[in-house]
Amino acid sequence: MNLADQHCKPLEGQPPMSDAQVRKHLADAPGWALADGSIEKTFRFEDYHRTMAFVNAVAWIAHREDHHPDIAFSYNRCTLRFNTHSVGGISLNDFICAAKVDALLT
């Protein structure tokens, strides 16, 4: 099943993904990279309006999935960083949300 079609699940008490699992998922997530215990990607846009529309769409996904990224944005750029605090690292929920975000732009 495509990650973008899945939904985040509560993971309290479960371990984070292993390094090998993270590398495997990153290979299938173009543009996403490991950054300080998170997965991160920077998106570029033509102008502030398009950047804010993207940020608002990401906020809707985060609310629906109850899984919220760190977001940094400026006039024509937005950087997202996902990790799962309840497992103390990276989880499948991070890759599910990354896939949903990527689907916004396809």
Helices and strands as residue ranges (DSSP letters): G 3-5, H 19-27, E 33-35, E 38-44, H 48-65, E 70-74, E 77-82, H 92-104
